[in-house]
Amino acid sequence: MLYDFRSFINPGYYAFGKGTLSRLGQLIDRRKENGKGWTAYLIDIYFKDKNIEAKLPIIAGDLIIWIDPVLEPKTSLVDEYAAQIKAHNPQLPSVVVGMGGGTAMDYGKAVRLMVTNSGASHEYQGLDKIKNPGIYCICIPTISGTGAEVSMTTVLSGPEKKLGIKCDYTMPDEIIFDPELLDTVPDAQRFYTGMDCFIHNVESLEGTWITTMGKAFAEKSNEMCEDVFMNDSLSRIEADEKLMVASILGGNSITYAQVGVCHALSYGLAHVLGIHHGVGNCIVFNQLEKYYPEGYKKFKEMQIKAGVEIPEGICANVTDEQLNVMAAKALANEHMWDNAFGKEWRNHINADIIKDLYRKM
């Protein structure tokens, strides 16, 4: 590994089960001092016209920031949202809630840190750069697979790089897992985020950084992913409960392991073409049979079963300059290549190999 020792942190509180969203008010109230305080909500814009406010304990003085998940999380928007919160009330909120998919939750995790730390968020991209703990953060996933809800990383695209703010302070303090919230997820999106989970588990299990703890999480997570997408006997709510747990386990597996070839290449796609993370991982993994043959085989079985067409030809009109930038961004993820191939990873991968792979996508 690139570091010799770490004592890992997990979220302090979990609430799991159908209808648990209705308890959010209780969880927020116990974080208020003498019953006073306010809450900042960062919510996926999908819910803006779905009367979600009626299901949330929003009171006078609270703030809602609607998050557009089409683009990957950006440091510039983290800073903008943090400024909105500070301008809304000179007293900082008691709680920050991130509700939605990985994008909304990553914004919630990052913004709660930037209201208590000075400077710009891109200055904190990397490991253990945050100095002050953030506002108490509750994450509520409404789609499962990314593992963002249990990850100590919030992945952000900055002016120079796509890299996470990663430290103990990034981990959410509390999570509400309500599988009923997954009911409205379109089948294709459900597949893409589910495969994000499956793929990073494959990368963990095949990587050089794998530990017994990481292996246990990843193996069980992928067993559940395969059941979700291959077992016709599961009801939708049973499948959603399993996918939610698979995401939890998959997110924990990365804490004790690392991603690899697919995520490194996917970061290059996202930086230049703006391809969303789950879709990008599927586009990339579709070309990685050489590197992950068993995982690739299972991936294709689930794809066929789900009836999802993975986009092709997205790099057909990419310029040489763009291709060079994509390859450079991918190569910059040294920890991922180290996990994929070991310390001598430069003997296995280079810019020319990466560009050839991109040309196939």
Sequence and secondary structure as in RCSB ss.txt:
>XXXX:A:sequence
MLYDFRSFINPGYYAFGKGTLSRLGQLIDRRKENGKGWTAYLIDIYFKDKNIEAKLPIIAGDLIIWIDPVLEPKT
SLVDEYAAQIKAHNPQLPSVVVGMGGGTAMDYGKAVRLMVTNSGASHEYQGLDKIKNPGIYCICIPTISGTGAEV
SMTTVLSGPEKKLGIKCDYTMPDEIIFDPELLDTVPDAQRFYTGMDCFIHNVESLEGTWITTMGKAFAEKSNEMC
EDVFMNDSLSRIEADEKLMVASILGGNSITYAQVGVCHALSYGLAHVLGIHHGVGNCIVFNQLEKYYPEGYKKFK
EMQIKAGVEIPEGICANVTDEQLNVMAAKALANEHMWDNAFGKEWRNHINADIIKDLYRKM
>XXXX:A:secstr
  SS       SEEEESTTGGGGHHHHHHTTSBTTB  EEEEEEGGGTTTTGGGGTT  TT EEEEE TTS  BH
HHHHHHHHHHHHH SS  SEEEEEESHHHHHHHHHHHHHTTS S GGGG EES   S  SEEEEEESS SS GGG
 SEEEEE SS EEEEESGGGS SEEEE GGGGGG  HHHHHHHHHHHHHHHHHHHTSTT  HHHHHHHHHHHHHH
HHHHH TTS HHHHHHHHHHHHHHHHHHHHTS   HHHHHHHHHHHHH   HHHHHHHHHTT TTT HHHHHHHH
HHHHHHT      TTTT  HHHHHHHHHHHHT HHHHHHHH TTGGGT  HHHHHHHHHT 
